[in-house]
Amino acid sequence: MRKLLNNMYLASGYLSGFCILLITLLIVSQIIGRLFGFIVPSVEDFSGYSLAAATFFGLAYTFREGGHIRVSLAIKFLPAGSRHFQELFILAVALLLSAFMSFYTIHLSWESYIFEEVSYGYIPVPLWLPQVPVALGMVMFTIAIADDFFCTLLGQKPNYLMHEEEDIDLESGLGGDN
C-alpha cells in the first residue's frame, strides 16, 4: 500500500510538471504563430487551465516532499508529547479542510458536466474538462494529508517532518567549524 501511495504522489508531481511543459509549448506556439501572422485560438484559456491543473496536481507531491511552507517558530520549542498532539490537531484540521475542498471541487465538476457549461473563449470547452484535474489534484492532496495524519496517529513521524529535519541537518553542516 505504501508503494502505491508513493507512486501516486510521484505521478501527481509528474502530472504537474507535464502541465507546466504544456503551458510552455502553448505560449511558444503563440509566439511563433504571431511571427508568421496567425494566432493560435484560446491559448490563454488552455494555459490557464494547465496552470490550475499544475497547481493542484503539485499539492500532494509538494506536501510529501516537505515543500509547503511551515511556520514552526513556536512549536519547535514544545516538548515531544505536546508537539505530537499539536501535529495531530493541525493535520486533523488540514484533513477536514482538504476533504471539504475535495468534495466541492468534485461537486463543481459534476454540476458543470450535468448542466453542460462551456467556456466563453474562441473554442468553447466543456468546463468539467479543466475542472476534473483540479478535483483529482485536491483528492490526491487529501489522501497525502490523511496518510500523514494516520502515520502521526500511530506514533510515526509524518513525512514532511522527516524532510524538515533533513533540511536542518543540511543547514547545520554548511556552517563548518568556525
Helices and strands as residue ranges (DSSP letters): H 2-35, H 43-64, G 75-77, H 80-114, H 128-153, H 159-174
